[in-house]
Amino acid sequence: MNTIEVLELINKGESYHLEFKLEEENNEDFAKTIVCFANTDGGKIVIGVDDDGNIIGVSDVDEIMRKLDDVAINRCEPPVSIIQESVIVDDKKVVIVHIDKGSQRPYRTKSGQYYVRASNRCRQASREELLRIFQTNQSLYYDELPVTRAILSDLDLSAFKDFLSNYLDITIENNNDLKNFLINFHLLSKNDIPTITGILFFGKEPQKFIPEARVICANISGTDFGDTALEHQELKGTIPVMITYVENFLRSNLKKLHQIKDFSPESEYEIPLTALREAVINAIAHRDYTISAPMRIILFADRIEIHNPGTLPNTVTVESMKVGGSHVLRNPTIYNILVKMKMVTDLGSGVRRMIKLIKEQTGKEVEFSVSESEFVVKIPKKIV
């Protein structure tokens, strides 16, 4: 970086990707900042600038660079790769430390603390954030974790037997075989504790243990959230039950459009139910269950919006998803059960199929948007 670039950077002030430090900061504080950038989205540390953006400078560039190299290698676990450079600004030397988003996340300090970046500061990562980082790096899958408060009797074992019989043509003869199947499907831990997926599909009271696993449905009279709500429902139960409830809600609230074709009158919903089913099941399969928020389905006069907790997983982008080029699973165990129930295919083509159906019937495009906390699908209605 040159002097002008550094001045522009400093003038912007501390931010999500930038922090100022003085050279006398202790090693633990430097490690904390390096770890928090590596765990989040990368960033820069400008050493020799105080919190107000005043350029103080450093006394010995070589010494501070050696110090930061030592911190990144020996006080961060695993070690973090950094790139350093020095620039003279207003006759004072400053050091810029570049930290990329880490490929071995999550990182922690030598003292065992995990940090993430929030706004313009570093803070300790919550349990949910750590789980999300592990999940993103595929170190573990959240849907396979045991629900510690649950026990085997919280599962509806007859429902699981029906699943094996109806979808896999398997008949269970004894309880040992039943437990083995539950364990091999990652629905039960080896300590007889139901997993997230086990509770979501076969739990007697899923929301007792996973309260965020519910769907809020609303029918709004106009095109804005502030308009009158004609109907509002909170849907609970296992995943298959909630999918059925959502379909019933959509059938009772969507308009039917009548047209004459050949000699007979025909009717169709203003949005094809097949496309909506793809969107809803896709959302349930891929939502981030570490976020304590329900999935929301909002019917407006001109569109349907599906608000799904969590951003897109790993390397998935909206563009790759549209063309069917991404099939990265956030919840592989949930998805596997849905595949066995023939609710989804194992091809990752659901989104592309939904886009095609909507375009054919409405002549309009499906819109996708991503924020830090949710993924939103906007499906236009056919207006006649």
N, C-alpha and C positions, 0 to 999 in steps of 0.2 A: 504494500500500500504506500502511496505517496503522502506528502504532508497535507495536501488539500483533502484527500479522501479521509484521512484520520480526523482532521478538523470537522468535516461534515458528519462523521460518525459520532464524535464527541458532542457536537451541537444538538444532536437528536436526543441525547440523554439516555439513561439506562432503560432497557426494554426487555422484552421476552428473549431476545437474542444478544443482548449486550449488557455487560456489567463492568463498572469501574472499580479499581483497587489500588491501594498504595503498597509500596514494596515491603513495608514492615508487617503486613498481614501475616498471621501464623500459617503454618503448613496445613493444619486441619481445615482452616477456612478456605484456602486455595483448593484443597482436595474436594471440599463440599461443592464449590462452584463448578469445578471441572466435571464432577460426577453428575450434577444436576443438568448441565448442558448435554452431556453424553446420553443421559437417560431420556431426554425430551426431544429437542429438535436441533441440537447443535447451537453454537453461539461463539461470541468473542469476549475475552477479558482484556481490557485495556489497563495495563499497570502503569501507575504514575499519574493517575487522575483521581481526584476525590469525588465523593458522592454528589457534589454540586456541579461537577463538570469542570472544575478548575484544574489546570495542568500543573502538576507539582514536579513531575519528572522522577527518574530513578538515578541513583548514584552510581551503580555499577551494572551495566547491561548484561555482561557475561555472567555475573554472579546470580542475577535474578533468573536468567534463562536456565542456568544449571539447577537452580532451586526448583523451578517449575517442572523441568524434565524429571527430577527426582520425585517430586510429588505425584506426577502423572503415572510414573512407573511403579513406585514403591508404596504409595499411600492410597492408590485407587485399585479396587479389585473387581474384575480383572483390570490389568493396566490399560490406560487410555492413551491413544495416539494423539499427540498435539503437534501443531506447527507454530513456530514462533518467529517473529520478526521485530526489528526495532526501527523506529522512525524519529527523526528530530522535529519537534514541533515547538515553535516559539523559543528556539535555542535550548530546549529541554528534551531529554531522551525519554521516550515511552516505549513500552514493549506490548505488542499485540499478540495474544495467544488465541489461535484458531482451534476450536474443538468441533469435530463433526458429530452428528448423531451416531451413536455407537452401534456396531454390528453385533456386539456380545452383551447387549442389555439383559437384565438390569445391572448397573454398576453400583458399588457402594464404597464408602470410605474405609480406611483401615480399621476405624473404630466400629465398623459394622452398620453404619447408617446409610439408608437409601434416600436420595434427594431427587426432586424434580423441579423444573422451572414453572413458576406461576406468575404471570404478569411480569414484573421487573425484579422478582426476588426468587430465592431458592427456599424450598421448604421440604420437610420430610414427606416421603411418599406414603400415601394411605395403603391399607391392605388391598383395596380394590384396584388402585393404580398399579401396584406391584403385580397383581394377578394379570392385569391387562397387558403389562409389559412382557411377562413370561408367555402369555398367550399369543401376543403378536410375534414373538420370536419362536413360537412353536416349541418352547421348553416344556409347556404343559398345556392341557386343554381344560378350560374351566368347567365344561360340561361333564367331565369325568371325575371331578372332585367329590369327595363324600360330603353329605349333609350331616354335620356332626350331631345335630339334635334329633335326627331321625333314626328309627330302628326298623328292622325287617318287617314288623307287623304294620308299619305305615304304608307299605306297598300292597296294592290289590293283586294278590298272586293269581287269582282266577282270571283277571284281565290279562295278565302276562301269558297265562296258559292259552287263552283265546287267541292272543297275538301269534304265538308259536303255531297253533293249530291252523288258524285262518290264512296266515301269510307265508308260513314256511312248511306247512304240512308235517309238523312235528307234534307227537303226543308224548306228554311227560308221564312217567310211571311212578316216580318217587320224588321226595323232597330234595334229596341230594342232587339228582339230575336237574331239578328246577333251579337250585342255587348255583350250580355250575353254569347253566345257561345265563342266569342273571349276571354272574361275574364276567363271563366271556363277552357279553354284550355291553360291558362297562356300566351296568345298571346297579351293581352292588359291589362294594369293596370286599376284600378278602376277610375283613373284620365284621362282615354282615351289616355294614352301614350303607344305606341307599345313596346313590350318587345324584347329582343335579339332574341328569337325564332320567334316571330311574324315577325320581319324584315327579318330574314334569310329564312323563308319559303314563306312569302306573301308580302314582301316589293317590291315596284316598282323599287327602286334602292338600293339594300342591301349594296353594297360597299360604298355608299355615307356616311353611318352611321357606318359600320363595315368594314373598308378597309382591315383588315387582313383576312376576310372570303372569300378567293379566293384560287384557285388551280393553281400552276405552273406546266406545263407538258413539258418535254423535251425528245427528242430521241437522244441519244449519239451514235456515230459510233463505239466506242470501249468499253473498260471496265473501263475507268477512267474519272473523271470529266473533265480532261484537254483535252480529245479527242474532235473531231469535233462534234458540235451539228447539227444534220440533220434537226431538227424541234424544235421549241420552241413556246409554247402558254401560255397565261395568261387567265385563265377561270374565268368569273364572272357571277353573276346572283343569283337567289335563289338556295337553296340547291338542289331541284329536277332538276333544269336546269343545274347546274354544274355537277351533276351525269351523266346526259345525254351527256354533252360535253366531260367528261372524257371517257365515253364508246366509243364515236365516235373517240376520239384521239387514244385510244388503238386499236380499230378495224383497223384504217388506218395505224398504225405503227408496229403492230405485224405481224410477218411472219406466213404464213399458211404452214403447213407441209402436204404433200400429201403422201398417202399410198394406196396400193391395199388391199382391204378386200373382200373376196369372189370373185365376178366377177366385182365389181364396184369400181372405184377410190373414196376415201374419203379424206377429208381435215379437219384439226383441227388447231387451233392456237397453237403456241409454248407454251403458258400458257393458261389454260382453263379460258374463260371469266367469268364463274360462280364464280371461286375462286377469280379472280381479283375484281369482283363486291363486293364480301363479304369484301375484304380487304379495298376497297375504301370507301364503305358506313360505315364500322366500324370506319375508321379513321375520317371521317366527323362527325360521331355521338359522338365520344369520345375525339376529340381534345380539347385542352385548349384554349378557345377563349379569355382568358385574355392576351395571349401572342401575341404581334404585329408582327406576321410572318405568311406567307401563308403555306398551305400544299403543299408539292412538290412530284411529281411523275416522277421518272427518269428512262427511258428505256435505259439499257446498252446492249451490245452485248450478254451478258451471264445471265442477271438478270434484274429484276425490283426492284427499291427501292422506298418505300413510306415513306417520312419523315413527321412526324406529330408533330406539336408544343405541348410541354408539356410532362411531365413524366406520368407514370401510376398512376391512382387515388387510394387513400386510401390504402387498404391492398392488392391490386392486384399485383401479381408477374407474370413474364413471365411463370414460371412453372405452376401456377394455371390456367393461361389463356389458355395454350396449351391443358390442359385436360378438359376445360370447367367448371372448378371449381370456376370461379369468374364471377359474374354478377353485379359488382358495377358500378353505372351510375354516370358519371361526369355531364352529361347534360340530366337529366331525361325528360324534356319537349321536347327537340329535339328528343330524342329517342322515346318518345310516339307518336309524329307525324309520324316518320318513320315507327313505328309499324302499325299505322292506314293506312298508304299508302302501307302496305305490302312489304316494302323494307327490313325489318328485322323481325326476330321473337322475341318473348319476352322470349326466353329460354337461351340466352347468348351462343349459340352453333356455332356462325358464324366462329370464329377463328379455332375451331377444324375441322369444315367442310372444310374450306379453306386448312388447313394443309393436310387433307386426300386427297383432290382432286389433290393438287400439287404433293404429293407423288405418287399417282396412275399414273399420266401422265408423270412426269419427273424422277421419281425414286430418287428424292432429297428432302432434308428437307428445310423448310422455316426457315430463321434465324430472330431472334428478338434481338434488342439491345436498351438499355435505357441510356440516359445521363441526365444531369440536365435540359436540355432545349428541348429535343425532343425524340420521340419514333420512331424507324426505323424498318420497315419490309423489309426483302430482300427475294424476290421470284425468285428462279432459273428458267431459261428457259430450254426447252427441246432441246438439241443440237443433231442433227443427221448428 
